[in-house]
Amino acid sequence: MTENVLLIGGGGREHAIARALEDGEARHASSSGTGSDDSGVDLYACAGNRNPGIARIATEFETLETTNPEAVVDYAESVDATIAVIGPEAPLEAGLADELEDAGIYAFGPKASDARIETDKAFQRRFMRENDIPGCPEFETFDDMDAACEFIDEYDGDLAIKPAGLTGGKGVKVIGDQVTVEEGKAYVRESEYDRLVLEERLVGEEFTIQAFVANGEFRTAPAVQDHKRAYEGDEGPNTGGMGSYSDATAHLPFMTEDDYAEAVSIIEATVDALEDYRGVLYGQFMLTAEGPKVVEFNARFGDPEAMNTLPVLETDFLDVLTAARDGDPIPELDFAEQATVCKYAVPEGYPTDPEAGAKVQVDEESAGDARLYYASVDERDDGIYTTTSRSFAVVGIADSIAEAESIAEDALEVAGEEGLHVRHDIGTSDLVQQRIDHVRDLRSD
């Protein structure tokens, strides 16, 4: 049968999901020897912003507020959706998965109570402690900012200051890295947030493993390393993510197979404790001298990490979705043994003072061997223009990280630099070697 899949969200992550469904249908048509048999997918999409890449693939694209569950459910029913895939975290927090289920539509995404693993960092840490999930750093939670400042003064070591709620990856301040002790306390006192988590600063190399979860089972994807800082050399403010890379193996060059397996065991313990979780569980880890520790969990695909993972997924993503819905075992996931490098182009001045309105000079054809994923752009009669958020990403795919990085750079050369900012160092041999050297030095101390 043909599945009517509703994709919720309009960013680069959702463009990657749309293309994964498109790729799977193309493989299916090719293997069946016909371009049209009685199975497949009709994709519908809705988001607050119109993504031209998704619109190209989708049968229909509706512009609506995705944190309004009633509006999304109404649209899902109007297109006879049989499965919904929820991309961003805000609709999950708003209870969209719950409302879709009440309407009889299967949502690949956790209910609001399970999405708290991301949307409430205080809950996340207490959940880990109460369920003896390994990899949890020392932490305390505060709604009294004076008490939080006292804790900073008394703590023997550096701390990460994290708002308990969603901040788009931009609310964390790390004492000893981004701020001094006094600057950290000033941030706490002046904070617009009413709850904070203070936890030990983890030192090492960050990496992400994304797991497909349903019916008490999970399947993991290759590890990815994201780059949050705005400027080359890991300088500047945190962003939603400037780019990322993965290797042709499941683990990254600075990791061992045992490091990967240990992180997967943490995901397994988390899935076991969540019991009824479904969707994607994203584990962000710090590889420390003592092994992997949990930086945070997210309740959906990462952005940009989805753009590393989904292009090399050779298992049909639709098969994962239908198995999850039907209560069947999730298929074993096959990934091409290729490396990926993703680089975001963002508006000049992002994230502190972004300047919108630059024309995007690259499209899916002119990107060459790279894949182009639109994120937040403004499609006009005369072309596509930047907004104040991340604009688009290019992804190189090849047998090695170095080759994939070169492919991504070729696409960025077509895009040009006018009105855009890119971290060109992501995926370069020098930066990857720095990661390897860092972990080696940590483990030799």
C-alpha angles and dihedrals in degrees: 000000000000114000119216101217119193114205115201116204138042108223136103091276091056092046086056091051091050092050091047089057090046091049092050093051091049091052091048093050091047094050092047091053093233135083093225129038130148097277135063142088137291107199123212122180139194132184142141089254127045110240109202092204093056091042089057091057101035126086087221136003119203122194110219142130106276094199087065101085094188092057092047093047091049090053092045090054092047091058094040092241113198096185132019125202114201112207110179130053099234096069089049090054089049090058098250094147090053093050093047091051091049087055091052096254118128112234121201094213133075127273116254092262092056094039087065085085082080107018096055114041092185089057090045094057095042089048090054093048095046092048096043092238108174123237097045114144124220109277147160130197126223141190091169107077094197089056089049091054090049089052090052090052094048099041115104100225142014123311139206113226111212129179108229094229136057117300104162091252093296107094102075122104121189120206111222092025113044101009142019123242091263092047089049092053090047089053090052094049094046095040120132088210121095097204129043137184117213113195139166114280109251115217121203139060122320124225137166133223117190119204128199105221133190140133093012093304133102139192123199133219128214118286119267131195116216125198113218101175116095100225138051118276090035092285130142134032126332118266137185086271131300097209145309145212140212132193133234087257128061091254130056126247094260092050136072127223087253091056089054092047092050091052090049089053088057090052089049092053090049094050090048091052094046091054100183100038119140133177127039122335111199116200116197110197139185114218100218131176086268094049133263118348125184116254091177145315125239125199098221144031115304122248110246095011093069087063090059096044107040099050091060095042106114095180110089107258089212089061089056091051096048093046090051092050096044095048093246125139112278108251117252107263120239118199125188110250092243136118124237134203120193122191124184123215109211132181117275109271095025128182102014103032109005120188115214129200106064114139115243107233099190130072135180092275099044091047086082115198092354125090116239121212120186118217120169110356138141114234112208133173091265099042147297122309137190124258125198094277132069107307112200142331132221121207126200118202121194145129093278137030090242093054092046090050091053091052091051091049092051089057092048090053088060090049092053127206103265110126092350138102125204133177098230093182095071110114095006119141091242094054094044090050090052088057091050092048092047094055092043090053092047092053094046094055 
